Amino acid sequence: MSLRVERPGMLTSLQDLGRYGYQKYGVVVSGAMDSVALRIANLLVGNKENEAGLEMTLMGGSFLVEEDLLIAVTGGDLAPVIEEESIPLWRPVWIKKGSLLRFRASRSGCRTYMAVAGGFDVQEVLGSKSTYLRGELGGLKGRALSAGDKLTCGGAAHRFQHLKSSAGAISFAATAWHVNPEPFINLKETVIRVIRGGEFDYFTESSRDRFFKEDFRITPNSDRMGYRMEGTPLEMTDSFELLSEPVTNGTIQVPKDGNPIILLADRQTTGGYPKIAQVATVDLPLLAQKKPGEIVRFKEISLAEAEQLYLRQELQLEKLKAGLSLKVDETA
Amino acid sequence: MGENIVGDKPETQMKPLGDSGILVQFGTEISPDVHEEIKAFTDCIEANSFPGFIECVPAFTSVTIFYSPLLVFQMYKGQGKPEDLSPYSIVQSILQERLKSLHTSKRREKRVVDIPVCYGGELGPDLEAVAKYHQLTPAEVIDIHSQAEYLVYMIGFAPGFPYLGGMSEQIATPRHSSPRLSIPAGSVGIAGMQTGVYPISTPGGWQIIGRTPINLFYPDKNPPTLLTSGDIVRFKPISIEEYKEYKETVL
């Protein structure tokens, strides 16, 4: 089964849940920016959660479906259509071969994920199919998709065969039910929850105060490596040289100019700037769906709260997984 | 002699890196002794990890341990009330136990890696400037740079990029005020008190004094890098002919 890229969109790459285990060699983790959306897309088509899917950014691509395909689209809404007919999100969709699947400009959110049953057949590099664009590593030849690329999909869709018959002469069919994303993400939310970073106390009192009270804007100079934020510059109590040490997804560091940078999926493994805060893991998907130009505010929570939120989210995903496996079985 | 027990040291501190990482700090100054403690601790955790462990990332004065809060929680949840169970606290107490019995040995066998370098000329465009800056001849800079043994404190910045300690102050040179747009892979440079090798082509402000024909990063192998934290590096001067020959045999 395969997909042919007619138009790649603004930035489309293969991502799974990241390349872990090699950070001590300086190898960047990468992976889906909104990992929860990718996990749900995979579960919807019967894949393992960590299978690679397509991550599209702001303006999606067009794909010629060359074999019958079972897909799921989650995350931000890049308004996918086949022949002007909208493809619904958050559910399995069966697509007939020969259809042209087109994603368009973002209606909500920044990034959309498309999983296909069986996954994408590309070589794993250091245990992952994720694309690290700057390092030209993994994914499809280490790069973003471009027009003419052919993606081989992993295997025939045995699930949801009833969708095929219900489609009849039209080009696609979707289930009537869908996964409700509300327990996981609310795209209208603008508050990002954070815990204090290792060097929080080195910032001046007024900077610490402002960090939690004022707006910060995501600048256009933001990408998968990190979001550069703009607000009233933050100041340190005195000049402070930090030795390089590891950073992680959601680390908020503040270089000399005082404008915070939120490190994201394609961050370097280590950094030397003071860390004012750390985004709670549960809010990373929300941040990944914010577009350049949008405003966010940071709200302090405790480590214990961040852990509880995370555990609650994972239990919710476990429940969803159990529920979906029943659906997948009854229609197999 | 030559051994000490790390867990008794008051300098050893732990703090969270978000909700899925913990940083163990062994000191505040870069030193070979602190490095040995980090190395011993990293080896100990990797050899005998705990449920939910993801990976260790050693740095100059600290090592960060990444874990899955969910797996940690699931492994230990039978042992207390769920609201008392913080994955961070669980990992912290596991690591504290490990620290108590951790020994470092000054006699650790270190792997020595020789890196051939063609100094100066087109491959080392800043060699002359570095020599001039210190009122040395280029040959003297090469001697000083290639006679030292360098300890790989950590790998970071780029895949396989070594942070090396042990360069002579005699050749310490400030970075270029504006970085070059692209420095070829294999370039050997000086930046302040540091020396290093660029594993992949990247922009950078280092003073480039030579280039190695060998690869420092090969993603299709495991481990994927020539160097790893704790290695000793020596730079071996080679001629441009040897450089070219080396390149041909590698390709």
Chai-1 contact restraints between the chains, C-beta under 6 A:
chainA,res_idxA,chainB,res_idxB,connection_type,confidence,min_distance_angstrom,max_distance_angstrom,comment,restraint_id
A,Y20,B,I54,contact,1.0,0.0,6.0,A-B,restraint_1
A,G21,B,E55,contact,1.0,0.0,6.0,A-B,restraint_2
A,Q23,B,E55,contact,1.0,0.0,6.0,A-B,restraint_3
A,Q23,B,V57,contact,1.0,0.0,6.0,A-B,restraint_4
A,K24,B,V57,contact,1.0,0.0,6.0,A-B,restraint_5
A,Y25,B,I155,contact,1.0,0.0,6.0,A-B,restraint_6
A,Y25,B,P224,contact,1.0,0.0,6.0,A-B,restraint_7
A,Y25,B,T225,contact,1.0,0.0,6.0,A-B,restraint_8
A,G26,B,I155,contact,1.0,0.0,6.0,A-B,restraint_9
A,G26,B,G156,contact,1.0,0.0,6.0,A-B,restraint_10
A,G26,B,A158,contact,1.0,0.0,6.0,A-B,restraint_11
A,G26,B,P159,contact,1.0,0.0,6.0,A-B,restraint_12
A,G26,B,G160,contact,1.0,0.0,6.0,A-B,restraint_13
A,G26,B,F161,contact,1.0,0.0,6.0,A-B,restraint_14
A,V27,B,P159,contact,1.0,0.0,6.0,A-B,restraint_15
A,V125,B,P219,contact,1.0,0.0,6.0,A-B,restraint_16
A,L126,B,P219,contact,1.0,0.0,6.0,A-B,restraint_17
A,L137,B,P219,contact,1.0,0.0,6.0,A-B,restraint_18
A,G198,B,K15,contact,1.0,0.0,6.0,A-B,restraint_19
A,L243,B,F60,contact,1.0,0.0,6.0,A-B,restraint_20
A,L243,B,T61,contact,1.0,0.0,6.0,A-B,restraint_21
A,S244,B,G156,contact,1.0,0.0,6.0,A-B,restraint_22
A,E245,B,A59,contact,1.0,0.0,6.0,A-B,restraint_23
A,E245,B,S62,contact,1.0,0.0,6.0,A-B,restraint_24
A,P246,B,V57,contact,1.0,0.0,6.0,A-B,restraint_25
A,P246,B,A59,contact,1.0,0.0,6.0,A-B,restraint_26
A,P246,B,T64,contact,1.0,0.0,6.0,A-B,restraint_27
A,T248,B,L17,contact,1.0,0.0,6.0,A-B,restraint_28
A,T248,B,G18,contact,1.0,0.0,6.0,A-B,restraint_29
A,T248,B,G21,contact,1.0,0.0,6.0,A-B,restraint_30
A,T269,B,G156,contact,1.0,0.0,6.0,A-B,restraint_31
A,T270,B,G156,contact,1.0,0.0,6.0,A-B,restraint_32
A,Q278,B,G18,contact,1.0,0.0,6.0,A-B,restraint_33
A,T281,B,D19,contact,1.0,0.0,6.0,A-B,restraint_34
A,L303,B,P16,contact,1.0,0.0,6.0,A-B,restraint_35
A,L303,B,Y88,contact,1.0,0.0,6.0,A-B,restraint_36
A,A304,B,S86,contact,1.0,0.0,6.0,A-B,restraint_37
A,A306,B,D19,contact,1.0,0.0,6.0,A-B,restraint_38
A,E307,B,D19,contact,1.0,0.0,6.0,A-B,restraint_39
A,E307,B,P69,contact,1.0,0.0,6.0,A-B,restraint_40
A,E307,B,S86,contact,1.0,0.0,6.0,A-B,restraint_41
A,E307,B,P87,contact,1.0,0.0,6.0,A-B,restraint_42
A,Y310,B,D19,contact,1.0,0.0,6.0,A-B,restraint_43
A,Y310,B,P69,contact,1.0,0.0,6.0,A-B,restraint_44
A,L311,B,F73,contact,1.0,0.0,6.0,A-B,restraint_45
A,E314,B,L70,contact,1.0,0.0,6.0,A-B,restraint_46
